[in-house]
Each structure stands twice: as C-alpha cells, then as structure tokens.
C-alpha cells in the first residue's frame, strides 16, 4: 500500500510567497534545516522567526502528530509534539499527516528513520546534483501496514530508546563538565599550595 493512500503527504511552504517585507501581519516560529537534529528531534533553540504578510493556512503549520521530513540529506524525519506545534514548515521539508486509526505517527516516525528507508531515499536522490528528494517519493512509498497493536509496540520501544539515548548524551556531557571542574580545581589547588 502506498503511503499517499493512507496519509496526507505535501510539501512545505515556499517562504518567499508569504514573506512580509515590512509590517508583518503574523509572526511564526520557523522550522529550518539547522533545527532538525540528525537523531530525529527538533532543537527549539535553533528555530528562526518568520514574518508573514498574512495569516498562514493550517496546512503549512506543524500540528501534533505530523511527521516532518528533510528533503535533503540526511533525510531526517521528526515527530511534531506540543512544544513544536504551530511552526511554519518550509519547502525544505515534506509534511505527512496520518490517520491514527490506520497508521500511528509514532510508528511512521520510526519507520522513516530506519537505515533501510534512508537508503531508499538516498538512492532516489542520487540522480539529483543537490541530493534532494522529491515529495512524490513519500506519496509513492510502499508501506506494509502492520496491525495497530504491533505499531504501538514498535512506537513504544522506539520512544524508550530515544529517551534513553538522549539521557545518556546528557549524562556524558554532565560528566565531561564534572571532570573538567575537578581537573581545574586540582590544578589551581596545586598552584596555590606551591605558590606557582
């Protein structure tokens, strides 16, 4: 079954068409390529501001449960949650909105970030000098529709793995800072005691 048969697949907004040169009617957060981490999450500190000349249609704004996929390498998919809702999605991305009765967004998020699917994306873009993939790839992508109960299992395991990975990264960073402080304090203490 093609993904386009069970989900809405569309490109993001061409920003120049709605950009306010002066006196913006509406201001939005803007999802950009920098804000999409290769690990599959949105770094909200890296988002930009977009001044629109008019209120934008909801189809171009992120909604909880959307899957947003980079159209350029590394083709990372992110899952929109309450914190990343309401952002403008530019034409650098494709937006997939599923019917959760048939296809769980959390399951699709996992699937689109698997090495096998990313490899197919790379193959599809290899004829393009920019390495960009077309939104049509996602509409035509053949998906094996698992029962919802199986999708839930995969989604839950993936969510747990992502949480654990992020916590381990935070722990590693905290440990580096901790040892840096200990080393600096040890060095400074030695200098003080030996009056160097």
N, C-alpha and C positions, 0 to 999 in steps of 0.2 A: 504494500500500500504506500502511495506517495504521501510525504509529509503535507504537501499542499492540499490533499484531500481531507485531512483531519485537523488542520490548523491554518490560521491566517498567517501568511508569510508576505511581508512587504519591506521595501527599502525605507530607510530613514529620510529625513527632510534635507533637501538641498538648501543649505542655510542662506545662501545669497538671495534667495527668493523672498525671504521673510525678515531679513536683517534690517533693523531701523538704523538709518544713518545718523539721525538725531531725534530727540523727543520720543523715546520708545514707549509703546502702548503697554508693553508687558515685559517683565524680566524673568528669565528662567535660568535654572542650572543647566549646564550643557555637558553631556557625556562626550568625552573626547578619547582619542586613542591612548593617551597617556594615563587616563584614569582607569583603564581596564588592565588589571594585573594579569600576567600570564597564568597565575594559579587559579583564575576564574572568579575573581571578586572585583568590586568597584572600590577604588581608593577615592573616597569623597573629598579628600584634601587636594586631589589633582583635577577636579572638575572645573570648568570655566563658567563664565556668565554669558548668556545670550540675550541681547536686547532685540525684541521682536517689534515689528511695526504694527502688529495686530495680535489678538489672542489666537493661539495656535490650536488646530483641531486635535482632539484626544489621540488620534491615530499616530501622531508624532511624539507623544509624551509617554514616558515609561509608566507602566502600570504593574502593580504587584502580580507576580506570576509570569510576566513577559520573559522570554529568552531573547537576549540581545547578543548578536554575534558579529565580531570584527570581520570585515570583508577582505582584510589584508592579513598577512602572516603576523602572528602565529594563529590566527583564526579562532581566538578565544571566545567562548560563549560565557555569558554571565546571567545569573538569575536575579531579576528585579525583586527587591523586598521593600518594606515600608520606608526604609531610610533612603532608598534610591528611586522612589516613586516621584513622578511629576517632572522628570528631566527631559530636555529636548534630546531626541535621538537623531543624529545627523546621517547623511547618506553614506558615511563610512561604515555603517552598520546595517544589518537586517534585523527586523523585529519579528519574532514568532510568538503568536498568541494561540494557545491550545484550548481545546475543550476538555477541562479536567475530568469530565465523566468518562472520557476515552483515552486521553493521553495526559499524564501528570507532567507539569512543567519541570518539577524536580528530577524526574526520570529523564526527560529530554535533555535537560542541562547536563546530566552525567553523560548521556549517550554522545552528545555533540562534542564533548571534551575528551572522548576516548582516542587513543592513538590511531585506531583503525579509521575512524571518521575523519580525523585531522589529515591523515594520509590521503584519503579520497579528495579532500578539499585541496590539498597541495597539488595532486595530480590534475585536478580540474582547472587550477590556475596556472599550471606550468606553461601554457601557450601564451599567457599574458605577460608582457615585459614587467609590469608593475607588481605581479604576483597577487593581484586582486581576484577575488572570486565573485561571480555574479549571484544575485539573489535567487535567480532561477534554479541554481544548484540545489538550494534548500527546498524549494517547491517540488522539485522532481526527485528528491532523495527518497529512496525506498526504505521504509521503516517496518520492522517486524513489530506488530502491535501486541505486546505482552498483556496478559490479564492485569487489571488494576492492582490486585493483591501482590503480584510479582513486581510491578513498577514501584509500589510502595516500599517493598523490601530493599530494592536497589537504591531508591532515593534515600532511605533512612541510613543505609550503610555509607553511601557517598557523603551525606551530610555529616555523619560522625567522623569520617576520615578527614574531611575538610576542616572541621573544628579542631581535631587533634593536631593536624599539620600546622594550622595557624598558631595554636597554643605552644607547640614545640618551637616554632620560629620565634615567638615572643620570649620564651624561656631562654633560648640560645642568645638572643640579643641582651636580655637582662643579665645573663651570666657573663657575657663579654664586658658589660659595663661594670659589673661587680668586681671582676678580676682586674680591670683597669684601675679602679679606685684602690684596691688592695695594693697593687704594684706601685702606684703613685705614692700612696701613704707610706709604704715600706721604704721607698727611695727617699722621700722627704724626711722621714724619721732618722734614717741613717745619716743624711746630710746634716741635720740639726745636732744629732748626738756627737758627730765627729767634726762639727764646725767647718764643713766644706763649703 
